Amino acid sequence: MKSLNIHHIIATAVLAVAAFVGQVSAQSDPPALRYYKQGVMYVRTGNLELATEAFSASVRSDPGFADAWLMLSGTLLDIGSLEEGEKCLRKAIELKPELESHPDVTHLLEIFGIRPPRAVLGEGISPEGKMAVGADARRYIYLGMVLASRGDIEKATRSFLAAVRTDSGNAEAWIWLGFGLYDLGHQQLTYKCLKRALAIKPELGENQLIKSVLAEIGECYGEISIQ
């Protein structure tokens, strides 16, 4: 079975959110902004190579465009260019220091090893991976991403499981749980998790990665019945 190589898809999920909540630089010139928007579109459809090219074009057009540097760092991380991704992330924060306080950026800092992982809310997490009480689903998802980026898929999957137990209506938590189970070889459970996520948020069905996973485990996406 082909592995999802889960730590290489982390930044796409994080930055797909950051693309909508971040404020685009008012000083950026029209070409830079146009390339930026193209890059966000490619991120949303899972085309990381074209997204990287678009964000690269954006920062070449406007080297002071911090948001484009941020997005470029994430896509570079996704395609495995860790050193270049870290440089771009540092550049984004240098240009726009307030980015460092954004939770999605904090997560990237943890992945690159620039900042140690945050403890989850509640009682924390033990070295054995015991989940804390009272942490919200988002914190569990982030914790799972950090663990996955280190190659500990089992602990990451337990964290994603804690996320869906904390908030069973969080579609992203079900997606990440499905991805973790996929890497652990549990195809039937993967299918059920992805189907649950699509029932909550059907628009996630346009994501190419989800489509490819469903296809690989022998399901035709177009025939899925959301219940």
MOCOR-V369817 format. One record per helix or strand of 2 or more residues. SS is the DSSP state (alpha for helix, beta for strand). FROM is the first residue (numbers start at 1). LEN is the number of residues. Records with the same first field share a line. If there is no record, write none. Layout:
BEGIN
SS: FROM-LEN + FROM-LEN
END
This chain:
BEGIN
alpha: 6-3 + 10-12 + 30-16 + 48-14 + 66-13 + 82-14 + 97-5 + 103-9 + 137-13 + 153-14 + 171-13 + 187-14 + 202-5 + 208-9 + 221-3
END
